[in-house]
Structure formats: structure tokens, C-alpha cells
Amino acid sequence: MEQTATAAARKPGFSLFGNGKQVPGDFWGGLAAMLVALPASIAFGVTVYAAMGPAYAAYGALAGIIGATVMGLVASTLGGTDRLISAPCAPAAAVLSAFAIELVAQGVSPGSIVLLMIMLGVLTGIVQLLLGFVGVGKLIKYIPYPVVSGYLSGVGLIIIGSQIPKFVGANGGTRWWEALLSPLLWNWHSVAIGGATVLVAVVAPRLTQKVPGIILGILAGLCTYFGLAAQDPALWEVTNNPLVVGPLGATGEGYFESITGRWNEIGELRLGQIAGLFGSALTLAVLLSIDTLKTCVVLDQLTRSHHDSNRELIAQGMANVASSAVGGIPGAGTMGATLVSLNSGAKTRATGVLEGLFALVAALILGSFIAWIPVATLAGILIVIGVRMIDREPLRFLESRATVFDFAVVLAVVVVALTVGLIAASGVGVAMAIILFVREQIGGTVVRHKIYVNQMSSTWYRPEAEVRILDQKGDQAVIFELQGSLFFGNTQQLYADLEHEINTRSYIIIDLKRVQSVDVTAAHLLNQVRDAIQERGARLLLSNVRENLPNGRNLREFFEQTGLMDAGDTVRIFPELDSAIAWVEDRILGESESTPEPEAPMQLQEMDLFAKRKDETLKDLEARMQLRTYQPGEALYVRGAPGDELFWVRHGTIRIMAPLGAGRMRHIASFGRGDFFGGLAFLDNLPRTNDAVAHTVTEVYVLSREQFNQIADTHKKLAFNLIEAMARTLAMRLRHAEVELTMLQEY
């Protein structure tokens, strides 16, 4: 157990702080993130609770503070994404505000609304936990780069637009373009404070790396504010001052009393009320999950890291359950605070924990300090972050016609994000990316190789006469090796590649070893191919029809369901390509398809190698041979064994297996009745390089080197002819292998 814990501690990301060198960056990153997340969390809380009346604004501020604290502590501790900051966010505020407004309109009491919002937050977290456990988070990994780029730029522009009114000090409710185009609405104190913040935040990193530019920008904004306050006494008032954050309205003694009081009233809720929350909980859970995982994807793009989506969903779910249970606003991984922490030097997930701690300390102890932070300073910092978020790389897509559509995807995501919303932008981007993928697939082919049987033989070694027949007639059969996904986007191109051969060849072999998926349209195409072949009396052979594709589909069962196998003997399925080729070779050579009768053991004089030899000579040779019998799976020799024996097969089948590494073996050759093998090692007197294994009950003649040398002394011509015949057979096999390798390289 101790060893397991030690090993886990050594894994990257197990320690919150990694190594000690990362602590300063995490400290500054957590502090900067808190300065952004805490005021926003308070604002979100006030927005939600204000729907129940002004008296509940203090509850809202408290709920925002609790949310920022608990989300930071729990999500960052359980999650695995470095630098991610979790806090109350806009989607949560939007859904909860609409929820509260609807309940107020129905006449529900404020106390019951508070309780229902607590339960809604808890249910939301539970739904996120379930999404993480069932693996939904993995889907986010497949979002294409143009969508991520457009989302990143869209969020950046939204952040900039939302902060412009605050930057110029315009009244609440003023739209960004109204604030930008109406200087009469500006508060010049606010413009000066925001301008100083932006200037220092941008220039400072070029002068020093010891203190993050974001922190220096905030300090510059504070200094500018107090400089202006020296000239205007009204700025020394913190209450009802629109230029600063203002009092938080939270005290330590009110925390636990408020939380305990709410849970004491939970028994007042009816079961039907709680059940009615599931629809809203599902909606909120999906929105918060997308917001979190999109932030993680953007973070991956900026830091070249890889997050665990499902782990992050589970952590966010736990955080939302904990936050809601103690009266806080639920939230997600937030883009603004996360990027602030990143730009301030954050390195590990400890940043989020520190942000939560800083939020708690700031609310309890430093409330008066937080109250003096200028709103324009926070707006200026977020504007800097927003500008940095805008991805300029897609502008290069306009330089080539091949990537113009990719730029259109980026632009569409940005436009929809600005006009409709980020969730809709994600959907539009993914839809356009799918169209882009289909377009690319339509332009390509799934045919990896096309080759004829007289160019690629099976692993069966056949007599020279049979090889000549196959060389002449092997073009009756064509092999198509397919790859990738067979789907509606490439079926027409596939049929065009197959059409000529379908109408001219007697055997069509389709190898599916490298096929990743097959849809119904592709299966229908194969049915058409089968019908065209059946009309001509030809055969369709399918090899490597796997029962477990990467997408989990049983391909053989799928073909049966789609009717491909409903054609008698027209369609045959083989476990591997080699067995399909061997079957075709047997048909070309005229062998019967019926079950063969048990073969009789072959005598030496029946074998091609010993044809036309004198009976006395063969009797002398046979007397010097051993007759051995092997059971299926039994090895005749293994790799590394001395190559001092020759083998002739009387009956049965031998397979030659070559090592691939890691304990894996590959079938590279087969020998049957009348074949000889083991000649290469016998000729060069080197150890065996592969294994020979009996595939069926097999009987072989075995001639040792010692006995061969004795025969050479008494029957020199026989020994010479034997060596010559072996050399000719080996040369023919090597020549055929060379042709196959050349054809494979060509394709």
C-alpha cells in the first residue's frame, strides 16, 4: 500500500504545488485570479438574489463569496487541470436569475426560493458527477481547432465588449457601442484609471518579470485613483461610489448562522417541488460543463497541456454540490480569471486553491481593501486579457484557397458568439467542422492498395508448375485493401474505384483490416457490389471482418443485419487476407470446393523434387531419413535452433511463424503435402530465424546434415541435383517475394 502511494505521489500533477519552484507563480496567479473572480462572484450573487427584493442583496453578496471560496478549494483540489480557476459564472447567474424571477411571479415566498435554489445547485452538481462518471467529458476532446480558435476569439471580444462601459464609467445598462461612441457618457476619472491600468499591464512585462504585469496594472490603477482622490474629496467615500467595488457586506459572524438557518428550513420543501427541479438542473449542468471544458480546451491550446475532461467534470460536480450545500452560487471553470492567473505566472492547480483561500481572507479580513479597487481597473485588466485571447493565426487561412473554409468556420463561431451566445457558437462551429470533414473525405479515397493475385500470393508455397499457372491466371482476382471510415461521404468514390474490376474480374477480395467504421450507406454500397458480382457469377470475398471495431460495432453482425450475407455462396468471409488469397488460388488451380478427402501420405517418388530418380537411389535416401509425426501446435523447430535438417511434408500442414517483438508472432508461410522447407538455414549453416509449427496432424521426412554428407559420398549426382533443386526453388520464392514487395511499395 505504501509503495502504491509513493508511486502515485511521483506522478505528474499529484502534488498541488508540483516542485517548490512553482510556488511564487501560483501565489501571484491565485492572488490576481481572486481580484478578478471575487468581485464578479459578488456581482453574480447580487444579480441572482436581487430578484427577490433589495433586502436579499446582502445574501447574494454572501452567496457569491461562498461560491468563489468553495469552488476554488474543492474543484482545484479534486480536478487535474493546472491553472484552472473555478468560480461563480455568467451561465449560472443567468439560469438562477431566470429561475428566481419565475418563482417570484408565481408568488413563492423568498425563503422557499432560496431553498429551491440551494437544491437546484446540489442537483446540478450531481448531474455533472454522473456526466463525468459515464465519460461524456471525452467528447470535448474532438472539438476542432477552428472551433476552439473562434470560441477563444469570441470570448475575448465578449469580454472586451462587456468591460468597455465599465472602463469609460458609463451608467449601468449602457451597451458597449453606445458607451464607445458617446464621449458625453464617459467619466474621465474612470478613463484615466483604466488607461493607466492598461498601459502598465501591457508595458510592465517588457521591463520586469519579477512581478506580473497584471498585478502592477492593478497597483497602477489604485495609485491613479488615489492621485485623483487627492484632487477630489468626493472620491474618498467608498459607499455609493460608482468608481470602486464598494463594501462587500459580509461579516464572519453571519456566515454560519445564515447557512444553518437555510438547511433547517429544507424540510418545508415538498417532494414534487424537488422533482420539478431536474429539468433546470440538467440545463444548468450542461451549460456549466460546457463552460468548464471549453475553458480547459482553451487552456490546453495556450499551454500545450492536456486535461482530463471526465475528472474535471467530477471535480466541478463535487464543487457545485459543496458550494450550493453551504449557500453559495454554483459555478464553473471561468475563462477570465483563468487567463488572468495564467498571465500572472500560475503553473499548477494549486492556483485555484489559493484563489479560494484568498477570496475567503479577502471577504473576512480585507473587505475594506477590496472595496477600494477601482471598477475601471478590473475592466482594464479584463480588456487586456480579452485582446490577448483573440487568436490571430486563422488570418493565415486566407492566404490559401484550401483553408478559406476553415477561416469561415472561425468567423462563423465568432459572429454567433457575439450575436446569439457561446453555446450556440459551439454548436455552429462543430456543425461546420463536420461539413469540412465530410468535404475532405469526399475528395479522397479509402482504397489503400489495389493489387492482383498474380502480384501478391498467399503464404502457401506451391510447386513451380502451379506458380506458373497462378502467374498467368492470377489477374482473375483483384484485392482491394481499404482504410479509414466507410461512410456516406466517400461511398461514391469507393464505387468508382471498384466499378471496373467488378465488371471484369471473377474474384473481388476486399480486405477490411484497416477500416475504422462502416455506416449504413457504405453497407448498402457493398450490397450493390454484391448484386453486380452475382449477376456475372463472380465471387465477393471479405477478409478481416472484425467483431469489434474501434467504435464498438460488430462488423460481421452489422453486415448480416444489412443483408449483405443474403446471397448464398456469392459472399464469403475469411478471418484474414492470406486465407482469402489461398482460397482463390485453389479455385484458379481447379481444386474442388467440396470438403477434401483425407490425404494419403506422399511417397518420395511422388514429390516433384525427386521425380525421375531411380528407385534404388530413393530407397537408399529414404533409409537415411527419419519419419516423424507432429500433433497440431507442436514445434518442428524454433528460432535459434541449428539449421542442420531438411524437411519434406508427407501429409498435413506446417506453418512458419516469424517474431514481431513483444512476444508476438506472425504467420509468414505455409507448407503442405509434397513441399520441403528448412533449406535456407541448411544451405548457409546458420541458426533458424523463425519457428515451424504443425497446423494439423503432420508427418514429415527429415534428413540430417550428417546423413546428407554420407549420401553425397555415394550418390554425388543425387546430392548435386538436390542442392540445385533447393536453390532453384528458393530463388523462385525470393523472386516472387521481391515482386510482391515492389508492388506494395508502388501502392
N, C-alpha and C positions, 0 to 999 in steps of 0.2 A: 504493500500500500504506500509505503514511504517512497519507494522507487517511482511509482506512478505519479505521485505528487511532485517529486523532483523533476521528472521528465516534463510534466505539464508546465512547471514553472519556467522551464527553459524555452518553451515555445514562444515565438514572437507574439507580442500583444497580451501575454498572460499577466505581466505586471502592468499596473496602471501607468506608472511613470517610465517604463522601459528602463533605460540606464539613467544615471544621475545627471548626465549632460543635457537631458531634455527638460529638466525641471524649470529653468528660467523661462524658456519659451512657452511652456504650458501655463506658468504663472501669469505672464503678460497676456497670453491668449485668453485665459479664463477671466481675467480682470476686464479686458476690452469687451469680451462677449457679454459679460454681465452688464456693462454700461449700456449696451445696446438692447439686450434681451429684457432686462428688468423694467425699464420704462415702458417698453412695448407690451410686456405682460400685464403691467398695471393698467395700461390703456385698454387692452383687450378685456380684462376683468370688469372695468368700469363700464365698457360698452355693453357687455352682457347683462350685468346686474342693474344697470340704469333703466332697463326696460320695465323693471318692476317699480320704479319710482326713485326719486333723488335720494331717499333715505337709505337705499341699498347700495349707493355708490361706494361707501366705505367697505362693504362686504366684497364688492367687486375688486377693489384695490387689494384687499387681503387675499382674495382668491387668486389674483394674478401673481402675487408674491409667492404664495404657497406653490402654485404651479411651476414657476421658474425654479424654485428651490428643489422640489421633489423630482421634477422631470430631469433636472441636471444631475442630481445624485443617483437616481435609480437607473435611468436609461444609459448613462455613460458607464456605470459600474457593470451592468449586465450586457450591454452591447459591445460590439467589437470594432466599431468604426472609429479610427483615430480622428480627432479634431471635431467630431460632430457635436453640435450644441443643440440640445433639446429644450424646448420651452413652449409656453402657450403661443398659438399662431393664429393667423387670419382665418383659415378654414374653420377652426374650432370656434372662434368668436362669431363667425357668420352663422353657422348652424345653430349654436346655442342661443344667439340673439333672436333668430327667427323662431326658435322653439319657445323662448320665454315670451315673446310678443304674442304668439298664437295662444298660449295659455292665459295670458292676461286678458286677451279678448274674450276668452271663454269664461272669465270670471273666477279662475282658480286663484286661491289665496297665495300671496308671496311666499309664505312658509312652505307650502306644498310645492311651489315651483322650484324653490331651492332644493328640496329633497329630490324632486324628479330629475333635476339637472345633475345631482350627485349620482343618482342611479344610472342616468344616461352615460355619464363619463365612465362609470365602472363597467357597464355593458360594452361600451366602445372598446375598452382595453381588453376585455375577454374575447371579443370578436377578433381583435388583432392577434391575440395569442393563438387562436385557432388558425388564422391565416398563416401564421409563421410555422405552426406545427405541421400543417398539411403541405407546406412547400410552395405556397403561392408566391413568396418573395423571389424565387428564382426567375420568374417571368420577366422581372425588371432588367435582368442582365442582357436581354435580347433587344433592348431599345437601340436603334441605330445611331451612329454618330451625328448625322444631320438633325435628328430629333433632339438629341442632347444639346447640340450647339444652339439650335433655335430656342429651346427651353431656357438655356443659360442666358442667351441674349434677351429673350423676352422678360425673364425675371429681372434682369439688370435694368431694362427700360421701365418696367413697372415700379421698381424701387426708386429710380430717379424721378419718375412722374409723381409718385406719392409723396416725395420729400420736397419737391420744388415749392409748394405753398408754405411749408414749414420753414424752408430755407429763407424765403423772402418775407416771412412774417405775415402772410395774408390771413384773413379770417377763416375759421373753420368752415368747411363745405365748399371752399373755392376750388375749382378744377385747375389742373396744372397749367393748361394753356391760357386760362383766364389770368392766373397769377403771373405767368411769364410775360404776357402781352399787355398787362395793365400796371405800369410802374406806380400809378397813383395808389394802388393797393399795398405797396411794399412798406415794410417797416425797416427803415435804413439801419437801425441798430442791429436788427436781425441779419440783414445782408452783410454788414461789416463783420459780425461774429462768425457767420457761416463762411464768408470769404476767407477770413484768417484761418479757420479750421481746415478748409480745403487746401489752401496754399501750403500750410505747414505739413499736412498729411502727405502731400504729393512730393514736396521738395526734401523733407527731412530724411527719407531713406537714402537719398543720394549723398548726404553729408555724414550720417552716422547709422550704424547698425546695432548699437548697444541698446537703444530704446526704440521700440516700434513706432513707426510714423503715425499710427492710429492714436496711440497714447499721447504723443506730442501734439497731434492735432487737437485732441480734446483739451489738453492743457492750454494750447494757444487760444481756443475758443473761450475758456474760462478767464484767461488773462485779459482778452479783449473785452469781455463782458464787464469785468470789474474796472477796467480802464474807463469804459463808458459810464459805469455807475458813479465814478468819481466826479463826472460832469453832470449827472442827472440823479438827484437823490431818490427819485421815484423807483429807480432800479434796485434799491436796497430792500424793497418789500418783496418777500417771497410768496405771500398769499395773493391769489388772484393776479399773478404776474404772468402774462402770456408768453414772455420770453424764456422762462425757465420751466423745468419739470414740475416744481412745486411740491408741497408736503405730501408724503406718501399716505398719511392717515392710518398707520399701523403701529400698534404697540405690542410688546411682548406679552403682557398680561391678558390681552384679549384673544390671543391665538387659540389656546386650548379650550377656553370657555365656549367660544363660538363653534368649534368643531364638535365638541362633546354634545352641545345643545342640539346640533343638527341630527346627529345619529340617534339621540334619544327620541326624536320625532319620527324616525324611519318606520316605526310600527303603524303609523297613521296611513301609510300608503296601502292601497288595495292591490291585489294580485293582477287584476285586469289593467290597472294603470301601468304597472311594471311591464307586463307583456306587450302593451302598446308602444313601449319604447324601442323594441327590437328593430323596427324599420329605420328609425332615426339613428340608432346605434350603428347599424350596418352602413348607412350612408356616411356617417361621420368617420367610422373606422376606415372605410375605403379612401376617403379624402385624406385623412391623416397619414395613412400608409403610403399613398402615392406621394404626398408631400415629403415624407421622410426619405423614401427610397430614391426619389428624384434628386434630393439634396445629396444623398450618398453617391449617386451616379456622377453628379457634377463634381463632387469632391474627388472621386476616382480620376476623373478627367484632369483635374488640376494638380493632383499629387502623384499620379501614376500608381495608385494603390488599388486594392480590390476588397470590397466589403462583402460580408456575409448577409445577404438580404433576409433570409429567414431568421437568423439570430437577431438581427436588428428589429424585425417585426415583433419578435417575442419580447425583447427588451422594452420596446416602445409600449407594448401592451401592458407589461408589468408596471411601467412608469405611469401610464394613464390610470390604471386601477388604483395605484397608491396615491397619486395626486388627487383624484376625484374622491377617494375614501376619506381624505383629510381636508376636504373642502376646497381643493384647488381646481384651476381650469385645466382641462386636458390639452395636450399639445403634440408636437411632432419635432423632427429634426428640422430646424429653421435655417433657411438659406442665408439671411442677412447676418445673424450672429455667428453662424459657422464660418462665413467668409471673413468676418472681422477677426475671429480668433486665428484663422489661417494666416491672414496678413499681419497679425501681431506676433507671429512666431510659434504658434501651437504646433506640437509634434505628436502627442499621444491622446488617448481617450480620457486621460486624467484632466484634460482641459475642461470637459463638460462637468466633471465632479467639482472642480474648483469654481466653475461658474455658478453651480448651485450653492456652494458654500458662501461665495462672495455675495450672492443675492440675499441669502439669509442674514449675513452680517450687515450688509448694507441696509436692509429693512429694519433690523433691530437696533443697530448701533449708529450707522452712518446715514440715517434717514435725512438728517438736516443737510449733509453734504450732497447727497444725490439730488436734493431739492433744488440746488443752485446750478445744476448742469443746464446750460442753455439748450433749448429745443433746436435752435439753428445749428448748434454744434453737432448734435446727433444727426440732424438732416444732412449736414455737410459730409460727415463720415459715411453715411449710407450712400450718398451720391457718388463719392469716390469709389466705394465698393461696387456700386452699380455700373459705373463706367468700366471698371476692371473686369466685370463679368461678361461684358459684350465680347463675343468671340468674333475676331476679325478674319480668321483663317478661311471661312467659307467664301470670302470675296475672291479667293483664287479660283473657285469653281467656275467663275465667269470667264476665265481665260480659255476654257476648252468646251466645245460643244458636248463632249461626252459627260461632263459634270454639271451642265447647266440645270438639269432637272434636280440634282442634289441641292443646288442653291435654292431652287424653287421650294424644296421641302423645308429648308431652313427659314426662308422668308414666310412661308405659309404658317409655320409654327409661331413665328414672332407676331404676325398680324393677328392670328386667332387669339394668342395670349393677351394681346393688348386690347382687343375688341370684345372678346367673349369671356375667356378665362383660361387658366393654366391647365385645368383638367381637359377641357375641350381641345386645347392646343396639343396636348399629348396624344389624344385620340386621332386628331387630324394628321399629326406627324407620323404616327405609326401606320395609319392607313396609306399615306403617300409613300412611305418607305416600302410597304408591301407591294404597291404598284411598281415601284422602282425595281424591286427584287424580281417580280414576275417579268418585267421588261428585259432584264438582263438574262433571265433564264430562257426566254423565248429566243433570244439571239444566239444561244449556244446549243451544244449537242450533248446528249448523255451517253453517246457511244464512245467508249474509251478505246476499244480495239475492234477492228473487223479483220478477220483472218480466215483462211480456208484450211480444211483438214489436211490437205497435202502440204501445208506450210507449218502446221502445228499438230504433231501426232500425240497420241496418248502415251502413257508411261509403259505400255506393253511393248516389249522388244519382239519384233516379228521376223520371220525368215526373209532372206533377201528377195525372194520371188514375191512375197506378199508386200514388201515395201515398194517394189516397183509398181505393183498394181495400185497401191494407195497413191503413189506419186502421179499416176495417170488419171485416176478417177476421184481423187480426193476433193476436187473442186465441186463435186456434187453437194458438198456440205459446207456451210458457212457458219462461223462463230462470231456472235456479237457479244462483246463484254461491255455491260452498261455500268454507269456510275452515277452517284448523286441521287436526287429525288425525281421520281417519275410522277408528274402532276400535270394538271390541265394546261399549264403554260408551255410545256415542251413536247406534248404528245404529237402535235402536227409535224414538228421537225423530226421526231423519232420515226414516225411513219414514213416520212420522205427518205430517211436513211435506210429503212428496211425494204421499201417497196420493190425495188429492182430485184433484190435477192429473193423476196417472197414469190415472185413470178417466175423464177428461173431455177432455183435450187431444190433438190429433193429433201434436204435436211436443213432446218434452221435451228441452230443452237443459240439460246440466249442465256448468258451467264449473269446472275444477279448478285454475285458475291459482294460487290461494292455499292449496291443500291441501298440507300438510307430509308426511303419511304416510297409508297405507291398509293395513289389515290384512286377513286372510283373511275375517273376519266381515263387514267392510264390502264386500268384493268379492262375497261371497255375497248380500248385500242388493241390490247392483246387478244381480246375476243375476235376483233375484226381480222387480225393477223391469222388467228387460228382458222377462221372461216375461209379465208383466201387460200390457205395452205391445204385445207381439207378438200376443196374443190378440185385441186390438182393431184390429190392422193399423196401429197408430201407429208412430212412429219415436223412437228414443233417440239423441241427438246428444251426444257428449262432446268438449269443447274443452280445449286446453292440457293434453293428456295427456303430461306431461313424461317424458323418458327418464332424468332424473337428479334425483330428489327429494333434499331435504336429508339424508335418512337413507341415501342411496346407491342406493335402489331404482329400477329402470327400470319406470315405471308402465305403459307400454304393454305391455312384455313380461309384467309381472305379470298384467294383465288377460287376455292371451292364455292364460297358464298356468292361470288360474282359470276359463276357459271363457266369459268374458263376450262374446267376439267370435264365438262359435259360434252365430250366429243369422242368417246370410245378410245381408240389407240392413237388418235392424231396427236394428242399431247402426252408427253411422258416427262416425269420429274426425276432428276438424278441428284444425289447428295453433293456431288462435286463435278466440276467441269471435266476432269480426266475420265470419269466413268461414262459421261455422255459421249465424249470423243471415241472411247473404246467401243461403245455400243454401235456408233455409226460406222466405225472401221469394220466391225464384224458384218454389218449389213452390206457394205460395199464389197467385202470379200466373199459374200454369198452364204454366210453361215445362217442357220435357221434361228428363228426367234423362239422356237419351242424349247422347253426345258431339255438341256443336253443329257444324253445317257451317261452313266458313269464311265469315265475314260479308262481304257486298259493301259497298264504300264507299257511304256515305249521301250523297245529294244535298241541297242546301239546302232544296228544296221538300218534302222528306220529314221535315224536322225540325219539331217542334211549334212552335218559336219563329217559324218562317217560314211556317207553314201559312196558306193562303188569301191569300198575297201574289201580286201579278201577276208573270207570268213575266218581263216586261221589267224590272221592278224588281229581281227576284232576279238576273237576268243582269248588270245593272249593279253590284249588290252583289258578286256573285261575281268580277266583273272587278277589283274593287278589293281583293280578298282575296288573300293568299298561300297556297299549298298546300305544306305542309311534312310531311316524313316523319321519324320518330324511331325509333331502334332501342331495344330493351329496356335500361333503365338510363340512358338519355340524358336529360338535364335539358332541359325546355322553358323553364323559368326558375328562378332561385334566389332565396333570401331576400335582400332588399335591392335587387333589380333594380327598375327603373322599372315602374310598373303602367300601361303605355301600350298594351297589346294585349289583345284578346279572342280566345278560342279556342273552336272548335266541333269535336267529335270526329267524323270521317268513319267511322273504324273503329279498333279497338284499345282499349286501356285505359290510363288515366292515374291515377297515384296522387299524392295531395297529402301531403307529409311535413312535419311541424312539429317544430321543435327542442325537445329536453328539457333541454339543457345537457350539458356534459362530452362533447360530440361525438355525443350520442345523438339519434336521430330517431324520431318516432312516426307511423305511418300513420293519418291522420285522415279521409280521404275518398277515394273512387274515382269516376271518371267513365268512362262507356262511350259506345258508338255513339249519336250524336244529342245528347249532353249538351254544354253550354257551361260554361266556367269562366274564372276570372280577372276576373270582373266587379266584385268588391268594390274592389280596388285601382284598377281602371279608373274606377269612379264617384267615389272620394274622392281620386284622383290622388296617392296616397301609395305608397311603395315596397312591394314584396311582403313578406309576413310569413312565407312558407313556400316550400317547393320543390315544383315539379311535375315528376314523373319518369315516363317511359314505362315501363309494366309489360310490355307486349307491343309488337310492331311496330305503330306508331300513325301514322295520317295525320290531320292537323288543318287546318281553315281558320283563318287568322289575319287579324284586322282591326286595323290600327293606329289610333291616335287621329287621326292626320293624315287618313287615308282616311275615318274615321268623320265627321270635321268636313266633309269635302267632300260626303259623302252627305247630311249634314244640310242642306246648302245646296240640293241638287237634289231630295231626297226627304224633306222635313220630316216627313211623316206616318210614313214608314218609320223614321226616326231616333227619333221620339217613341214609336212603338209598340215599337221595340227596347229603348229605355230602360225603358219601362213594364213590358215583359215580364221584363226582367232584374230590375227592382226587385221585381216580384211573386214571382218565383222565389226571389230572395234572402230576401224576407220569409217565405216559406213555410218555407225551410230554417232560418231563425233561430227561427221559431215552434216548429218541430219540435225543434230543439236545446234550446229553453227547457223544453219539456215533459219531455224526457229528463233534464235537469239537476234539475228539480223532483222527478221520480220517484226519482232517485238520492239526493237529499237526504232524501227521506221514508224511505228504507230504510237 
